[in-house]
Amino acid sequence: MVTADVDERLTADPSVRRHLASSALATTGISLMLAVLFKQAFDITGDPLTIGILGLLQFIPAVLLVIVSGYVSDRYDRRRVTALMTAGRVACTFGFFLYSRYVGDVTEGSDAAIWPLYLLTLLFGSFDAISIPARHALTPLVVERIRLPRLVAAAASTRVISTIVGPIAAGFLYTVGADLAYVVVLVLFAASVPPLLGITYAVEPTRLTDRPSVTLAFQGLRFIRKTPLVLGVISLDMIAVLFGGAVALIPVIAEERLGVGDIAYGWLVAAPGIGAALTGLVLSRMPVTRRVGPTLLFVVGVFGAFHVTLGITTNYVVAFASLMAAAGADMVSMTIRSTLVPLATPNEQLGRVSAVESVFIGASNELGAFESGVAARWLGVPLAVAGGGVVTVAIAGLFAVFVPAIRNIDTYDEVGPTVGEPRPAAGAD
């Protein structure tokens, strides 16, 4: 009864609905765009390394702009920052449309130039580098602390549902033309702005008033480094997905390992979203409330184990199920991390911490795509995917042994913000 009452109050809040709607539209647009972009690039070159390069180009701006993005998120209205960066995404998407419309044939073996896609991806990543930290830092302001775990679960469920819709739509739209797919993406991005700007805060943000400085900009990084819990959960996610994230290779897996067409490819890309969405529904009713740390470590190991299965199978159903199961485990991991980090971070540092976190998570996804592309070229797809899964399982085990800050967490009530910069434990460096 209590759970139902809390859920009812959460969804009755207009700002919660606007936050979820804006996130759903933007995430659908991104997932649709990436599914089309990766497929388009692979069809042009026939080289899995191309996908890796695109992933790397998405990540580079997050590193270069981490200090700027964190400061901007803490200094200015996070709603307006996100909206402005979305306008930049719209401009980039229009560039993808023009490329697809006028460059020419992009079927396998085409001699169409690939560098415009590289350039546009780099520019798109620059807008993402500022938008993502701002949107993440906005979430803890929408509801009171007591309702934050449920909002995080609801937001995660919304996002993963969007990652189902986007790739499925991509599979159908791509059969008509990549240019049409990019038009749909453009519309989705534009539609995400009005509900975003209509959000009102339940928690008044504490904004920076100090002038920009190197010391101030690096405070987010210093906070993470000196807070074992925050450093541990972010590092675990980054390292695990770096080696275990094979989603970027789905175009190659679909064509070379499974031998399926565009529509089946779209469903395969959607499989992680389906698994995550189903898990999110369970978490919304039965959230992880006890043994939080051990659960996080366990699901990371499960994530890696199903990538081993994905790497060795040539059966479409098994591959589909493996992607669903891995994503379900990742959903639990992401929900726990997305709750722990803001609970452990002071309000006035949320933007800068979120910016650094975005770099870590971006590293896991985009650098993971690059690592997977390189490994697939030199080792082959089966060994690249399965070997990465084995490494991920090993990483979860090592963190369980050597990172007590994660292992010892039982409930979220044990976690609170550290005011200022936490001091190292006695005897620590």
C-alpha positions as CSV (number, residue, x, y, z in Angstrom):
1,M,0.0,0.0,0.0
2,V,2.8,2.4,0.8
3,T,4.5,1.7,-2.4
4,A,1.4,2.3,-4.4
5,D,0.7,5.6,-2.6
6,V,4.3,6.8,-3.2
7,D,4.1,5.8,-6.9
8,E,0.7,7.7,-7.3
9,R,2.1,10.8,-5.7
10,L,5.2,10.7,-8.0
11,T,3.3,10.4,-11.2
12,A,0.8,13.0,-10.2
13,D,3.5,15.6,-10.0
14,P,3.4,17.7,-13.3
15,S,7.1,18.4,-13.1
16,V,7.9,14.6,-12.8
17,R,5.8,14.0,-15.9
18,R,7.5,16.7,-17.8
19,H,10.9,15.5,-16.7
20,L,10.1,11.9,-17.8
21,A,8.5,13.1,-21.1
22,S,11.5,15.2,-22.1
23,S,13.9,12.5,-21.2
24,A,11.9,9.9,-23.2
25,L,11.8,12.1,-26.3
26,A,15.5,12.9,-26.2
27,T,16.6,9.3,-25.5
28,T,14.4,7.9,-28.2
29,G,16.0,10.4,-30.6
30,I,19.5,9.5,-29.5
31,S,19.0,5.7,-29.7
32,L,17.3,6.0,-33.1
33,M,20.2,8.2,-34.4
34,L,23.0,5.9,-33.1
35,A,21.3,2.8,-34.5
36,V,21.1,4.4,-37.9
37,L,24.5,6.0,-37.7
38,F,26.4,2.8,-36.8
39,K,24.5,0.8,-39.5
40,Q,25.1,3.5,-42.1
41,A,28.8,3.8,-41.3
42,F,29.3,0.0,-41.4
43,D,27.4,-0.3,-44.7
44,I,29.7,2.4,-46.2
45,T,33.0,0.9,-45.1
46,G,32.3,-2.8,-44.2
47,D,34.9,-2.3,-41.4
48,P,33.9,-2.8,-37.7
49,L,36.7,-0.3,-36.8
50,T,34.5,2.4,-38.2
51,I,32.0,1.9,-35.4
52,G,34.8,2.1,-32.9
53,I,36.0,5.4,-34.3
54,L,32.5,6.8,-34.1
55,G,32.4,5.8,-30.5
56,L,35.7,7.4,-29.8
57,L,34.7,10.6,-31.4
58,Q,31.6,10.7,-29.2
59,F,33.8,10.4,-26.1
60,I,36.6,12.9,-26.8
61,P,34.5,16.0,-26.2
62,A,33.4,14.7,-22.8
63,V,37.0,14.6,-21.7
64,L,38.0,17.9,-23.2
65,L,34.9,19.8,-21.8
66,V,34.5,18.0,-18.5
67,I,35.6,21.0,-16.5
68,V,33.5,23.5,-18.5
69,S,30.4,21.3,-18.4
70,G,30.5,20.8,-14.7
71,Y,30.9,24.5,-13.9
72,V,28.1,25.4,-16.3
73,S,25.7,22.9,-14.8
74,D,26.4,24.3,-11.3
75,R,26.4,28.0,-12.3
76,Y,23.4,28.3,-14.6
77,D,19.8,26.9,-14.8
78,R,20.2,23.3,-15.7
79,R,16.9,23.3,-17.7
80,R,18.1,26.1,-20.0
81,V,21.5,24.6,-20.4
82,T,20.0,21.3,-21.5
83,A,17.6,23.1,-23.8
84,L,20.4,25.1,-25.5
85,M,22.5,22.0,-26.0
86,T,19.4,20.2,-27.5
87,A,19.3,23.0,-30.1
88,G,22.9,22.0,-31.0
89,R,21.8,18.4,-31.4
90,V,19.1,19.5,-33.8
91,A,21.7,21.3,-35.9
92,C,23.9,18.2,-36.0
93,T,21.0,16.0,-36.9
94,F,20.2,18.3,-39.8
95,G,23.8,17.8,-40.9
96,F,23.3,14.0,-40.9
97,F,20.2,14.4,-42.9
98,L,22.0,16.5,-45.6
99,Y,24.8,13.9,-45.8
100,S,22.4,11.0,-46.3
101,R,20.3,13.0,-48.7
102,Y,23.0,14.3,-51.0
103,V,26.2,12.4,-50.6
104,G,24.9,9.4,-52.5
105,D,24.7,5.6,-52.2
106,V,25.6,4.3,-48.8
107,T,25.3,0.6,-49.5
108,E,28.1,-1.8,-48.7
109,G,31.1,-1.2,-50.9
110,S,30.1,2.4,-51.6
111,D,32.9,4.9,-52.1
112,A,31.0,7.6,-50.3
113,A,33.2,9.8,-48.0
114,I,33.0,8.8,-44.3
115,W,34.7,11.8,-42.9
116,P,31.6,14.0,-42.7
117,L,30.0,11.5,-40.4
118,Y,33.1,11.6,-38.2
119,L,33.0,15.4,-38.1
120,L,29.3,15.6,-37.3
121,T,29.7,12.9,-34.6
122,L,32.5,14.9,-32.9
123,L,30.3,18.0,-32.9
124,F,27.3,16.1,-31.6
125,G,29.4,14.7,-28.8
126,S,30.4,18.2,-27.9
127,F,26.8,19.2,-27.2
128,D,26.3,15.9,-25.4
129,A,29.3,16.6,-23.2
130,I,27.4,19.6,-21.7
131,S,23.8,18.4,-22.0
132,I,24.2,15.1,-20.2
133,P,25.7,16.4,-16.9
134,A,23.1,19.2,-16.8
135,R,20.2,16.7,-17.2
136,H,21.6,14.3,-14.7
137,A,22.2,17.0,-12.1
138,L,18.6,18.2,-12.7
139,T,17.0,15.0,-11.5
140,P,17.7,15.3,-7.8
141,L,16.0,18.8,-7.9
142,V,12.7,17.6,-9.3
143,V,11.6,15.7,-6.1
144,E,12.4,15.5,-2.4
145,R,15.2,13.2,-1.2
146,I,12.8,10.6,0.1
147,R,11.3,10.1,-3.4
148,L,14.6,10.3,-5.3
149,P,15.2,6.5,-5.5
150,R,11.8,6.0,-7.1
151,L,12.3,8.9,-9.5
152,V,15.6,7.4,-10.5
153,A,14.0,4.0,-11.2
154,A,11.1,5.7,-13.1
155,A,13.5,7.8,-15.2
156,A,15.7,4.8,-15.9
157,S,12.6,2.8,-17.0
158,T,11.5,5.6,-19.2
159,R,14.9,5.8,-20.8
160,V,15.2,2.1,-21.5
161,I,11.7,2.0,-23.0
162,S,12.9,4.7,-25.3
163,T,15.9,2.6,-26.3
164,I,13.4,0.0,-27.4
165,V,11.3,2.3,-29.6
166,G,14.3,4.1,-31.1
167,P,16.2,1.0,-32.6
168,I,13.0,-0.7,-33.7
169,A,12.0,2.4,-35.5
170,A,15.5,2.7,-36.9
171,G,15.2,-0.8,-38.5
172,F,12.1,0.1,-40.4
173,L,13.1,3.7,-41.3
174,Y,16.5,2.6,-42.5
175,T,14.9,0.4,-45.1
176,V,13.3,3.5,-46.5
177,G,16.3,5.8,-46.1
178,A,18.7,7.1,-43.5
179,D,17.6,10.6,-44.4
180,L,14.0,9.9,-43.3
181,A,15.3,8.5,-40.0
182,Y,17.3,11.6,-39.3
183,V,14.2,13.8,-39.9
184,V,12.3,11.8,-37.2
185,V,15.3,12.3,-34.8
186,L,15.3,16.0,-35.4
187,V,11.6,16.2,-34.6
188,L,12.1,14.2,-31.4
189,F,14.9,16.4,-30.1
190,A,12.8,19.6,-30.8
191,A,9.8,18.1,-29.0
192,S,11.8,17.4,-25.9
193,V,12.5,21.1,-25.2
194,P,9.0,22.4,-24.1
195,P,8.4,19.9,-21.3
196,L,11.9,20.4,-20.1
197,L,11.5,24.2,-19.7
198,G,8.2,23.6,-17.9
199,I,9.8,21.7,-15.0
200,T,9.6,23.4,-11.5
201,Y,12.0,22.4,-8.8
202,A,11.0,20.7,-5.5
203,V,14.5,21.3,-4.2
204,E,15.9,24.8,-4.6
205,P,19.3,24.5,-6.4
206,T,22.4,25.9,-4.7
207,R,24.2,27.7,-7.5
208,L,27.7,28.8,-7.8
209,T,28.4,32.5,-7.5
210,D,32.1,32.4,-7.6
211,R,34.0,33.4,-10.6
212,P,35.4,30.6,-12.8
213,S,38.7,29.2,-11.7
214,V,40.8,26.1,-12.2
215,T,40.5,25.2,-8.5
216,L,36.7,25.6,-8.6
217,A,36.4,23.6,-11.8
218,F,38.4,20.7,-10.4
219,Q,36.4,20.4,-7.2
220,G,34.1,17.8,-8.7
221,L,37.0,15.5,-9.7
222,R,38.6,16.0,-6.3
223,F,35.4,15.1,-4.5
224,I,35.1,11.9,-6.4
225,R,38.7,11.0,-5.8
226,K,38.4,11.5,-2.1
227,T,35.0,9.8,-1.6
228,P,35.6,6.0,-1.8
229,L,31.9,5.1,-2.4
230,V,31.4,7.5,-5.3
231,L,34.8,6.7,-6.8
232,G,34.1,3.0,-6.4
233,V,30.6,2.8,-8.0
234,I,31.6,5.0,-11.0
235,S,34.8,3.1,-11.6
236,L,33.1,-0.2,-11.4
237,D,30.6,0.8,-14.1
238,M,33.3,2.3,-16.3
239,I,35.7,-0.6,-16.2
240,A,33.0,-3.3,-16.5
241,V,31.2,-1.8,-19.5
242,L,34.5,-0.8,-21.1
243,F,35.3,-4.5,-21.5
244,G,31.8,-6.0,-21.4
245,G,29.8,-3.6,-23.6
246,A,29.4,-5.1,-27.0
247,V,26.3,-3.2,-28.1
248,A,28.3,-1.2,-30.6
249,L,29.1,-4.4,-32.4
250,I,25.5,-5.4,-33.0
251,P,25.6,-4.4,-36.7
252,V,28.5,-6.7,-37.2
253,I,27.0,-9.5,-35.0
254,A,23.7,-9.3,-37.0
255,E,25.4,-9.5,-40.4
256,E,28.4,-11.7,-39.8
257,R,27.4,-14.0,-37.0
258,L,23.6,-14.2,-37.3
259,G,23.0,-13.4,-41.0
260,V,19.9,-11.3,-40.5
261,G,18.5,-8.2,-42.3
262,D,17.7,-4.6,-41.4
263,I,14.4,-5.2,-39.5
264,A,15.8,-8.1,-37.5
265,Y,18.9,-5.9,-36.8
266,G,16.6,-3.2,-35.4
267,W,14.9,-5.7,-33.0
268,L,18.3,-6.9,-32.0
269,V,19.4,-3.4,-31.1
270,A,16.2,-3.0,-29.2
271,A,16.7,-6.2,-27.2
272,P,18.8,-4.5,-24.4
273,G,16.0,-1.9,-24.0
274,I,13.4,-4.6,-23.7
275,G,15.4,-6.4,-21.0
276,A,16.1,-3.2,-19.2
277,A,12.5,-2.1,-19.4
278,L,11.2,-5.3,-17.9
279,T,13.7,-5.1,-15.1
280,G,12.7,-1.5,-14.6
281,L,9.1,-2.5,-14.1
282,V,10.2,-4.9,-11.4
283,L,12.4,-2.3,-9.7
284,S,9.6,0.3,-9.7
285,R,7.5,-2.1,-7.5
286,M,10.3,-3.9,-5.7
287,P,13.3,-1.6,-5.5
288,V,16.6,-2.8,-4.1
289,T,16.5,-1.7,-0.5
290,R,18.8,-4.2,1.3
291,R,22.2,-5.5,0.5
292,V,22.6,-2.7,-2.0
293,G,26.4,-3.0,-2.4
294,P,26.6,-6.8,-2.8
295,T,23.7,-6.7,-5.2
296,L,25.5,-4.1,-7.3
297,L,28.6,-6.3,-7.5
298,F,26.6,-9.4,-8.3
299,V,24.6,-7.9,-11.2
300,V,27.9,-6.6,-12.8
301,G,29.1,-10.2,-12.8
302,V,25.8,-11.3,-14.4
303,F,26.2,-8.6,-17.1
304,G,29.6,-10.0,-18.0
305,A,28.5,-13.7,-18.0
306,F,25.8,-13.0,-20.6
307,H,28.3,-11.3,-22.9
308,V,30.2,-14.5,-22.9
309,T,27.0,-16.2,-24.2
310,L,26.5,-13.5,-26.8
311,G,30.0,-13.9,-28.1
312,I,29.9,-17.6,-28.7
313,T,26.4,-18.1,-30.1
314,T,25.3,-18.0,-33.7
315,N,21.6,-18.4,-32.8
316,Y,19.4,-15.3,-33.2
317,V,17.1,-16.2,-30.2
318,V,20.0,-16.9,-27.9
319,A,21.7,-13.6,-28.9
320,F,18.5,-11.7,-28.4
321,A,18.0,-13.3,-24.9
322,S,21.6,-12.7,-23.9
323,L,21.3,-9.0,-24.8
324,M,18.0,-8.8,-22.8
325,A,19.5,-10.5,-19.7
326,A,22.7,-8.5,-19.8
327,A,20.7,-5.2,-20.1
328,G,18.5,-6.3,-17.2
329,A,21.5,-6.7,-15.0
330,D,22.9,-3.4,-16.2
331,M,19.6,-1.8,-15.3
332,V,19.9,-2.8,-11.7
333,S,23.5,-1.6,-11.7
334,M,22.6,1.7,-13.2
335,T,19.7,2.3,-10.9
336,I,21.8,1.7,-7.8
337,R,24.6,3.9,-9.0
338,S,22.3,6.7,-10.1
339,T,20.8,6.7,-6.6
340,L,24.0,6.4,-4.6
341,V,26.0,9.2,-6.4
342,P,23.5,12.0,-5.8
343,L,22.8,10.8,-2.2
344,A,26.5,11.0,-1.4
345,T,27.1,14.4,-3.2
346,P,26.3,17.9,-1.8
347,N,23.8,19.8,-3.9
348,E,26.2,22.6,-4.8
349,Q,28.6,20.1,-6.4
350,L,26.1,18.0,-8.3
351,G,26.8,19.5,-11.7
352,R,30.6,19.1,-11.4
353,V,30.3,15.6,-10.1
354,S,27.8,14.7,-12.8
355,A,30.1,16.1,-15.4
356,V,33.0,13.9,-14.2
357,E,30.6,10.9,-13.9
358,S,29.5,11.5,-17.5
359,V,33.1,11.2,-18.6
360,F,33.5,8.0,-16.7
361,I,30.3,6.5,-18.1
362,G,31.0,8.0,-21.5
363,A,34.4,6.2,-21.3
364,S,32.7,2.9,-20.6
365,N,30.3,3.3,-23.6
366,E,32.2,5.2,-26.2
367,L,35.7,3.9,-25.4
368,G,34.1,0.5,-25.0
369,A,32.8,0.8,-28.6
370,F,36.3,1.7,-29.8
371,E,37.8,-1.2,-27.8
372,S,35.2,-3.6,-29.2
373,G,35.8,-2.3,-32.8
374,V,39.6,-2.8,-32.5
375,A,39.3,-6.2,-30.8
376,A,36.8,-7.4,-33.4
377,R,39.1,-6.4,-36.2
378,W,42.2,-8.1,-34.7
379,L,40.7,-11.0,-32.7
380,G,37.4,-11.6,-34.4
381,V,33.9,-10.9,-33.1
382,P,33.4,-14.1,-30.9
383,L,36.7,-13.6,-29.0
384,A,36.2,-9.8,-28.7
385,V,32.7,-10.2,-27.1
386,A,33.2,-13.3,-25.0
387,G,36.6,-12.3,-23.8
388,G,35.3,-9.0,-22.7
389,G,32.6,-10.7,-20.8
390,V,35.1,-12.9,-18.9
391,V,37.1,-9.8,-18.0
392,T,34.0,-8.1,-16.7
393,V,33.2,-11.1,-14.4
394,A,36.7,-10.9,-13.1
395,I,36.5,-7.2,-12.4
396,A,33.3,-7.7,-10.4
397,G,35.1,-10.3,-8.3
398,L,38.1,-8.0,-7.7
399,F,35.9,-5.1,-6.6
400,A,34.0,-7.4,-4.2
401,V,37.3,-8.3,-2.5
402,F,39.2,-5.0,-2.6
403,V,36.5,-2.2,-2.4
404,P,34.7,-2.5,1.0
405,A,33.1,0.9,0.4
406,I,30.7,-0.8,-2.0
407,R,30.6,-4.3,-0.5
408,N,29.6,-3.0,3.0
409,I,26.6,-0.9,1.9
410,D,23.3,-2.4,3.2
411,T,20.7,0.3,2.7
412,Y,20.5,3.8,1.1
413,D,19.8,5.3,4.5
414,E,23.5,4.7,5.3
415,V,24.5,7.1,2.5
416,G,24.6,10.9,2.9
417,P,26.4,13.9,1.4
418,T,29.8,14.7,2.5
419,V,30.1,18.4,3.1
420,G,33.2,19.9,1.5
421,E,36.0,17.7,0.5
422,P,36.2,14.5,2.6
423,R,39.4,13.8,4.4
424,P,41.3,10.6,3.6
425,A,41.1,7.9,6.2
426,A,43.8,7.6,8.7
427,G,46.9,6.2,7.2
428,A,45.7,6.8,3.6
429,D,47.8,8.6,1.1
